[in-house]
Amino acid sequence: MAALTAVERALVEHVARGVVLDLVGNETVDETAMRSWDESRTVRASVVRDILRGRLAPDPDPHGVRLRGARIAGRLDLENITSTVALKLRGCLLEEGLIARDADLPTLDLSGSLLEHPHEAPVDAVRLTTTVLSLARTVINGHNDHGAIRLRGAHLGELDCTGAKVRNDSGPALHADHLQVDQSAFLRGGFDAVGAGKWGAVRLLGAHLGGQLDCTDAKVRNDSGPALHAERLQVDQSALLRGGFAAVGAGSAVTVNLAGVRVGGVLEFRPARLQHLTDPQFRLDVDGLSYTGLPQGISTDEWLQLLRDGTPRYAAQPYQHLTAAHRTAGHDSQARRILMDQRRDQIRRSALTSRTELAWARLTGLTLGYGYQPWRALLGLLAAITTAVTLAITLGGHGGLAHIQNPPTPNSAACTLVERIGTGLDLGTPSSAQAPTPTATPPTACTSPSP
């Protein structure tokens, strides 16, 4: 390696003493300023690598590498490195990003930095192991199919992307399939991810978070595919998609895919915007989603409307899970209403293929509220009885009913009012249709006389 520059020697000295090397002080640190930094603020990526390997700072302070306001020249290659030295590059410019595949570090902190690469992932940390990965307030620009941030199979203690701005015009902004986080993942506080393509802008397929997933005020967009693709994600505590959370997707996939997601705590779902650019029926997939208690931040009516008008196909599980939550809370009437909505959705989306099943479903819906409002049958019976009694009284008053003897007599006597009511009850009550009991002398009947 070429001789160390003055700023590189200063960095080695600060690492040994456990002091932050701050090259900007009170100056403004933004993208324009970063791109203007000259050699006096430049540290070669190979120097940082050798410090972590123990070659330049044999006895580093436990604080590790703490550098602020530096330009890192070259791609920072930490692949396969196992180090006890923490790395904190805050407000730094990494023009060629970094690679930390299969690395094992105490801390990787890139807060407030700018990372990019013309064709590789600016942050390639596949299978990285670290206690804390902080990308808070970072700006990351990618141009590759695999992701601007690659955390596939990584094992982190905590992931903090609060306020990060991540762009990738060729693939995912954050690709974190099978990520394991012991504590929480923070995609909040203005986290803004824009991706492209069928893989999604933010991918968390099969990931496992030991704490929360906090997407409060996050914005995720993909104009050619899904926005948030989190199928089979497991969150041991709460999942928070609230505040200004917004997701925009397009194509043949849903905007937010939460199919098979398991939330051990509360699900708080209150998006400020949930949109699919081509089909509003493809905004959400929650088939197999489970959570504790009732969904928070959204009313039952709003949740049912999303299930009905914002999902691509009929699925029973979301209705059944919501029903169980309401029953547990003691809301039996709400539970019945949800089940009726489920049946209507099943019929509307032609999920019943048999004509017999469909006809029976429609009939029971009209007469019994799909079996969840049996009082409708009682009202129908009451209406039939009332009609029969009314007709019996009316007809009897106009000679329509008379006593018929056995054998009949030519002049039959008119029925009394009580007898007319009894006849109406006999005609209108299904239980009265019984076989007559033989008697020695047939009773007198009150019915319509023969003409």
C-alpha positions as CSV (number, residue, x, y, z in Angstrom):
1,M,0.0,0.0,0.0
2,A,1.2,3.5,-0.7
3,A,2.2,5.7,2.2
4,L,-0.7,7.1,4.3
5,T,-1.8,10.6,3.6
6,A,-2.1,13.1,6.4
7,V,-5.8,12.5,6.9
8,E,-5.3,8.8,6.9
9,R,-2.6,9.0,9.6
10,A,-4.9,11.2,11.6
11,L,-7.7,8.5,11.3
12,V,-5.3,5.8,12.6
13,E,-4.3,7.9,15.5
14,H,-7.9,8.7,16.4
15,V,-8.9,5.1,16.3
16,A,-6.1,4.3,18.7
17,R,-7.3,7.0,21.1
18,G,-11.0,6.3,20.7
19,V,-11.8,9.8,19.4
20,V,-14.0,10.9,16.5
21,L,-12.2,12.3,13.5
22,D,-14.5,15.0,12.3
23,L,-13.5,16.7,9.1
24,V,-16.4,19.0,8.7
25,G,-17.1,20.5,12.1
26,N,-20.1,22.9,11.9
27,E,-20.2,23.0,8.1
28,T,-23.3,21.9,6.2
29,V,-23.2,18.3,5.1
30,D,-25.4,17.6,2.1
31,E,-25.0,16.0,-1.3
32,T,-23.7,19.2,-2.9
33,A,-21.0,19.7,-0.2
34,M,-20.0,16.0,-0.3
35,R,-19.3,16.0,-4.0
36,S,-17.0,19.0,-3.6
37,W,-14.7,17.4,-1.1
38,D,-11.1,17.2,-2.1
39,E,-8.1,15.1,-1.1
40,S,-7.9,16.8,2.3
41,R,-11.1,14.9,3.2
42,T,-10.4,11.7,1.4
43,V,-9.7,8.3,2.9
44,R,-9.0,5.3,0.8
45,A,-11.3,2.3,1.3
46,S,-8.3,0.0,1.7
47,V,-7.1,2.0,4.7
48,V,-10.4,1.5,6.5
49,R,-10.3,-2.2,5.6
50,D,-6.8,-2.6,7.1
51,I,-7.8,-0.8,10.3
52,L,-10.6,-3.3,10.8
53,R,-8.2,-6.2,10.1
54,G,-5.9,-4.9,12.8
55,R,-3.0,-4.1,10.4
56,L,-2.8,-0.3,10.9
57,A,-4.2,0.0,14.5
58,P,-3.0,-3.1,16.4
59,D,-4.6,-1.9,19.6
60,P,-7.8,0.0,18.7
61,D,-9.9,1.7,21.3
62,P,-13.3,-0.1,21.9
63,H,-15.0,2.9,20.3
64,G,-13.7,1.6,16.9
65,V,-13.5,3.7,13.7
66,R,-15.4,6.9,14.1
67,L,-15.2,9.1,11.0
68,R,-17.4,12.1,10.0
69,G,-17.4,14.1,6.8
70,A,-15.0,12.0,4.8
71,R,-14.9,10.9,1.1
72,I,-14.1,7.2,0.9
73,A,-12.2,6.6,-2.3
74,G,-12.9,3.2,-3.9
75,R,-15.4,0.5,-3.0
76,L,-15.2,-0.4,0.7
77,D,-14.5,-4.2,0.7
78,L,-15.4,-5.8,4.0
79,E,-16.4,-9.2,2.5
80,N,-15.7,-12.1,4.9
81,I,-14.0,-9.9,7.4
82,T,-14.5,-10.8,11.1
83,S,-13.5,-7.9,13.3
84,T,-14.0,-6.6,16.9
85,V,-13.7,-3.0,15.7
86,A,-16.9,-1.1,15.2
87,L,-17.3,0.9,12.0
88,K,-19.1,4.3,12.1
89,L,-18.9,6.4,9.0
90,R,-21.3,9.2,9.6
91,G,-22.0,11.9,7.0
92,C,-19.5,10.3,4.6
93,L,-19.5,10.0,0.8
94,L,-19.0,6.4,-0.5
95,E,-19.0,6.9,-4.2
96,E,-18.7,3.2,-4.9
97,G,-20.6,2.0,-1.9
98,L,-19.5,-1.0,0.2
99,I,-19.6,-4.7,0.2
100,A,-20.0,-6.6,3.5
101,R,-21.1,-10.0,2.4
102,D,-20.5,-12.7,5.1
103,A,-18.8,-10.1,7.3
104,D,-19.1,-10.2,11.1
105,L,-18.8,-6.7,12.8
106,P,-19.9,-5.3,16.2
107,T,-21.5,-2.2,14.6
108,L,-21.9,-0.9,11.1
109,D,-23.2,2.7,11.2
110,L,-23.6,4.7,8.0
111,S,-25.9,7.4,9.4
112,G,-26.3,10.5,7.2
113,S,-24.0,9.1,4.5
114,L,-24.4,9.1,0.7
115,L,-23.7,5.7,-1.0
116,E,-24.0,4.9,-4.7
117,H,-22.6,2.7,-7.4
118,P,-23.1,2.8,-11.2
119,H,-24.0,-0.9,-11.5
120,E,-23.4,-2.8,-8.2
121,A,-25.4,-2.6,-5.0
122,P,-24.3,0.4,-3.0
123,V,-24.9,-1.6,0.2
124,D,-24.2,-5.3,-0.4
125,A,-24.5,-6.9,3.0
126,V,-25.8,-10.4,2.2
127,R,-25.4,-12.6,5.2
128,L,-23.9,-9.8,7.3
129,T,-23.8,-10.3,11.0
130,T,-23.7,-7.3,13.2
131,T,-25.3,-6.0,16.4
132,V,-26.5,-2.7,14.9
133,L,-26.9,-1.7,11.2
134,S,-27.7,2.0,11.0
135,L,-28.7,3.5,7.7
136,A,-30.6,6.4,9.4
137,R,-30.9,9.5,7.1
138,T,-28.7,7.9,4.5
139,V,-29.1,8.5,0.8
140,I,-28.6,5.4,-1.3
141,N,-28.8,5.4,-5.1
142,G,-28.7,2.1,-7.0
143,H,-28.8,0.9,-10.6
144,N,-28.9,-2.9,-10.5
145,D,-31.4,-5.8,-10.5
146,H,-30.5,-7.2,-7.1
147,G,-31.2,-4.2,-4.8
148,A,-29.8,-0.9,-3.7
149,I,-29.6,-2.4,-0.1
150,R,-29.0,-6.1,0.0
151,L,-29.6,-7.8,3.3
152,R,-30.7,-11.2,2.2
153,G,-30.0,-13.7,4.9
154,A,-28.3,-11.1,7.2
155,H,-28.5,-11.5,11.0
156,L,-28.8,-8.2,12.8
157,G,-29.4,-7.1,16.3
158,E,-31.3,-4.0,15.1
159,L,-32.0,-2.4,11.8
160,D,-32.4,1.4,11.7
161,C,-33.4,3.0,8.4
162,T,-35.1,6.0,9.9
163,G,-35.4,8.8,7.4
164,A,-33.4,7.0,4.7
165,K,-33.9,7.8,1.1
166,V,-33.3,4.8,-1.1
167,R,-33.6,4.7,-4.9
168,N,-33.1,1.9,-7.4
169,D,-34.2,2.4,-11.0
170,S,-33.6,-1.3,-12.0
171,G,-34.7,-3.4,-9.0
172,P,-35.6,-3.4,-5.3
173,A,-34.7,-0.5,-3.1
174,L,-34.3,-2.8,-0.1
175,H,-33.9,-6.6,-0.7
176,A,-34.0,-8.4,2.7
177,D,-35.5,-11.8,2.1
178,H,-34.9,-14.1,5.1
179,L,-33.4,-11.3,7.1
180,Q,-33.2,-12.1,10.8
181,V,-33.4,-9.1,13.3
182,D,-33.2,-10.0,17.0
183,Q,-34.9,-6.7,18.0
184,S,-36.7,-4.2,15.8
185,A,-36.6,-3.0,12.2
186,F,-37.3,0.8,11.8
187,L,-38.4,1.9,8.4
188,R,-40.0,5.1,9.7
189,G,-39.6,8.8,10.1
190,G,-39.7,9.7,6.4
191,F,-38.1,6.5,5.2
192,D,-38.6,6.8,1.4
193,A,-38.0,3.8,-0.9
194,V,-38.5,3.8,-4.6
195,G,-37.8,0.6,-6.5
196,A,-38.6,-1.0,-9.9
197,G,-39.7,-4.3,-11.3
198,K,-41.6,-7.4,-10.3
199,W,-39.5,-8.1,-7.2
200,G,-40.9,-5.1,-5.3
201,A,-39.5,-1.9,-3.8
202,V,-39.1,-3.3,-0.3
203,R,-38.8,-7.1,0.1
204,L,-39.0,-8.9,3.4
205,L,-40.1,-12.3,2.3
206,G,-39.6,-14.9,5.0
207,A,-37.9,-12.4,7.3
208,H,-38.1,-12.7,11.1
209,L,-38.1,-9.7,13.4
210,G,-37.8,-10.4,17.1
211,G,-39.3,-6.9,18.0
212,Q,-41.4,-4.5,16.0
213,L,-41.7,-3.6,12.3
214,D,-42.2,0.2,12.5
215,C,-43.2,1.8,9.1
216,T,-44.7,4.9,10.6
217,D,-44.6,7.7,8.0
218,A,-42.8,5.5,5.5
219,K,-43.3,5.9,1.7
220,V,-42.8,3.0,-0.6
221,R,-43.3,3.2,-4.4
222,N,-42.9,1.0,-7.4
223,D,-44.4,2.0,-10.7
224,S,-43.8,-1.4,-12.3
225,G,-44.5,-3.9,-9.5
226,P,-45.3,-4.3,-5.8
227,A,-44.3,-1.7,-3.3
228,L,-44.0,-3.8,0.0
229,H,-43.6,-7.5,-0.5
230,A,-43.5,-9.2,2.9
231,E,-45.0,-12.6,2.3
232,R,-44.5,-15.0,5.2
233,L,-42.8,-12.3,7.4
234,Q,-42.8,-13.1,11.1
235,V,-43.0,-10.1,13.5
236,D,-42.8,-11.2,17.2
237,Q,-44.2,-7.9,18.5
238,S,-46.2,-5.2,16.7
239,A,-46.4,-4.2,13.1
240,L,-47.1,-0.5,12.6
241,L,-48.1,0.8,9.2
242,R,-49.5,4.1,10.2
243,G,-49.2,7.9,10.2
244,G,-48.1,9.0,6.8
245,F,-47.5,5.5,5.6
246,A,-48.1,5.4,1.9
247,A,-47.6,2.7,-0.7
248,V,-48.0,2.8,-4.5
249,G,-47.7,-0.2,-6.8
250,A,-48.5,-1.3,-10.3
251,G,-48.4,-4.3,-12.6
252,S,-49.9,-7.7,-11.9
253,A,-48.9,-7.9,-8.2
254,V,-50.5,-6.3,-5.2
255,T,-49.2,-3.0,-3.8
256,V,-48.8,-4.4,-0.2
257,N,-48.4,-8.1,0.1
258,L,-48.9,-9.3,3.7
259,A,-50.0,-12.8,2.8
260,G,-49.0,-15.4,5.5
261,V,-47.5,-12.7,7.7
262,R,-47.6,-13.5,11.5
263,V,-47.7,-10.6,13.9
264,G,-47.3,-11.6,17.6
265,G,-48.6,-8.3,18.8
266,V,-50.9,-5.6,17.5
267,L,-51.4,-4.8,13.8
268,E,-51.8,-1.0,13.4
269,F,-52.8,-0.3,9.8
270,R,-53.7,3.2,8.9
271,P,-52.2,4.1,5.5
272,A,-52.4,7.7,4.4
273,R,-52.3,6.4,0.8
274,L,-52.7,2.8,-0.6
275,Q,-52.8,2.8,-4.3
276,H,-52.4,0.5,-7.3
277,L,-51.8,2.4,-10.5
278,T,-53.8,0.1,-12.8
279,D,-56.3,-1.8,-10.7
280,P,-57.6,-0.7,-7.2
281,Q,-58.6,-4.4,-6.5
282,F,-54.8,-5.1,-6.3
283,R,-54.0,-2.8,-3.4
284,L,-53.6,-5.4,-0.6
285,D,-53.2,-9.2,0.0
286,V,-53.8,-10.3,3.6
287,D,-54.7,-14.0,3.0
288,G,-53.1,-15.8,6.0
289,L,-52.3,-12.6,7.9
290,S,-52.6,-13.2,11.7
291,Y,-52.3,-10.7,14.6
292,T,-53.3,-10.3,18.2
293,G,-56.6,-8.6,19.0
294,L,-58.4,-6.3,16.7
295,P,-56.7,-4.3,13.9
296,Q,-55.8,-0.8,15.3
297,G,-56.1,2.5,13.5
298,I,-58.8,1.2,11.1
299,S,-62.5,0.6,11.8
300,T,-64.2,-2.7,11.1
301,D,-66.1,-1.1,8.2
302,E,-62.9,0.2,6.6
303,W,-61.2,-3.2,7.0
304,L,-64.2,-5.0,5.4
305,Q,-64.2,-2.5,2.6
306,L,-60.5,-3.2,1.9
307,L,-61.2,-6.9,1.9
308,R,-64.0,-6.5,-0.5
309,D,-62.7,-3.8,-2.8
310,G,-58.9,-3.8,-2.4
311,T,-57.9,-7.5,-2.6
312,P,-57.4,-9.4,-5.8
313,R,-59.5,-12.5,-4.9
314,Y,-61.8,-13.9,-2.4
315,A,-60.1,-15.5,0.7
316,A,-61.9,-16.8,3.7
317,Q,-59.1,-16.5,6.2
318,P,-59.1,-12.7,6.7
319,Y,-62.8,-12.7,7.5
320,Q,-62.5,-15.7,9.8
321,H,-59.6,-14.2,11.7
322,L,-61.4,-10.9,12.1
323,T,-64.5,-12.7,13.3
324,A,-62.5,-14.6,15.9
325,A,-61.0,-11.4,17.2
326,H,-64.4,-9.8,17.6
327,R,-65.8,-12.9,19.4
328,T,-62.9,-12.9,21.8
329,A,-63.6,-9.2,22.5
330,G,-67.3,-10.1,23.1
331,H,-68.6,-8.4,20.0
332,D,-71.0,-11.2,18.8
333,S,-73.1,-8.9,16.7
334,Q,-70.1,-7.6,14.8
335,A,-68.9,-11.2,14.3
336,R,-72.1,-12.2,12.7
337,R,-72.0,-9.1,10.5
338,I,-68.5,-10.0,9.3
339,L,-69.5,-13.5,8.4
340,M,-72.4,-12.1,6.4
341,D,-70.0,-9.8,4.5
342,Q,-67.8,-12.8,3.9
343,R,-70.7,-14.7,2.3
344,R,-71.6,-11.8,0.1
345,D,-68.0,-11.4,-1.0
346,Q,-67.9,-15.2,-1.8
347,I,-71.0,-14.9,-3.9
348,R,-70.0,-11.6,-5.6
349,R,-66.6,-13.0,-6.7
350,S,-68.1,-16.3,-7.9
351,A,-66.2,-18.4,-5.4
352,L,-69.1,-20.8,-5.4
353,T,-68.8,-22.9,-8.5
354,S,-71.9,-25.1,-8.0
355,R,-75.2,-23.7,-9.2
356,T,-76.9,-25.5,-6.3
357,E,-74.6,-24.0,-3.7
358,L,-75.0,-20.5,-5.3
359,A,-78.8,-20.8,-5.3
360,W,-78.9,-22.0,-1.7
361,A,-76.6,-19.2,-0.6
362,R,-78.8,-16.6,-2.2
363,L,-81.9,-18.1,-0.8
364,T,-80.5,-18.4,2.8
365,G,-79.1,-14.9,2.4
366,L,-82.6,-13.5,1.6
367,T,-84.5,-15.6,4.2
368,L,-82.0,-16.2,7.0
369,G,-79.1,-13.7,6.6
370,Y,-77.0,-16.7,5.4
371,G,-77.9,-18.4,8.7
372,Y,-76.7,-15.6,10.9
373,Q,-80.1,-13.9,11.3
374,P,-82.6,-16.6,12.0
375,W,-85.1,-14.0,13.2
376,R,-85.8,-13.4,9.6
377,A,-87.6,-16.8,9.4
378,L,-89.6,-15.9,12.5
379,L,-90.7,-12.6,10.8
380,G,-91.7,-14.6,7.7
381,L,-93.7,-17.1,9.7
382,L,-95.4,-14.2,11.6
383,A,-96.3,-12.6,8.3
384,A,-97.7,-15.8,6.9
385,I,-99.8,-16.3,10.1
386,T,-101.0,-12.7,10.0
387,T,-102.0,-13.0,6.4
388,A,-103.9,-16.3,7.0
389,V,-105.8,-14.9,10.0
390,T,-106.6,-11.7,8.1
391,L,-108.0,-13.7,5.1
392,A,-110.0,-16.0,7.4
393,I,-111.6,-13.1,9.2
394,T,-112.3,-11.2,6.0
395,L,-113.7,-14.2,4.1
396,G,-115.7,-15.3,7.1
397,G,-117.3,-11.9,7.3
398,H,-118.5,-12.2,3.7
399,G,-119.8,-15.8,4.0
400,G,-116.6,-17.4,2.9
401,L,-116.6,-19.7,6.0
402,A,-119.4,-21.8,7.5
403,H,-119.9,-24.8,9.8
404,I,-119.9,-27.9,7.7
405,Q,-121.5,-30.9,9.4
406,N,-120.7,-34.5,8.5
407,P,-122.8,-35.3,6.7
408,P,-123.2,-31.7,5.5
409,T,-126.5,-29.9,5.9
410,P,-128.0,-27.7,3.3
411,N,-127.9,-24.6,5.5
412,S,-124.6,-24.4,7.3
413,A,-124.2,-21.8,10.0
414,A,-121.6,-19.0,9.7
415,C,-118.4,-19.3,11.7
416,T,-117.9,-17.1,14.7
417,L,-115.0,-14.6,14.9
418,V,-113.0,-16.9,17.2
419,E,-113.5,-19.8,14.9
420,R,-112.3,-17.8,11.9
421,I,-109.2,-16.8,13.8
422,G,-108.6,-20.5,14.7
423,T,-109.0,-21.5,11.1
424,G,-106.5,-18.8,10.0
425,L,-104.0,-20.1,12.6
426,D,-104.6,-23.7,11.3
427,L,-103.9,-22.6,7.7
428,G,-100.9,-20.3,8.5
429,T,-99.0,-22.4,11.1
430,P,-96.8,-25.2,9.5
431,S,-96.9,-27.3,12.7
432,S,-100.7,-27.6,12.4
433,A,-100.4,-29.7,9.3
434,Q,-100.9,-33.0,11.2
435,A,-102.8,-36.1,10.2
436,P,-106.3,-36.1,11.8
437,T,-107.0,-38.3,14.7
438,P,-110.0,-40.7,14.0
439,T,-112.9,-40.2,16.4
440,A,-116.2,-41.9,16.8
441,T,-118.0,-38.8,15.7
442,P,-116.2,-36.5,13.2
443,P,-116.0,-33.0,14.5
444,T,-117.7,-30.0,13.0
445,A,-115.5,-28.2,10.5
446,C,-115.4,-24.5,9.9
447,T,-114.5,-24.0,6.2
448,S,-115.6,-22.6,2.9
449,P,-119.1,-24.0,2.1
450,S,-119.7,-25.7,-1.2
451,P,-121.4,-23.6,-3.8
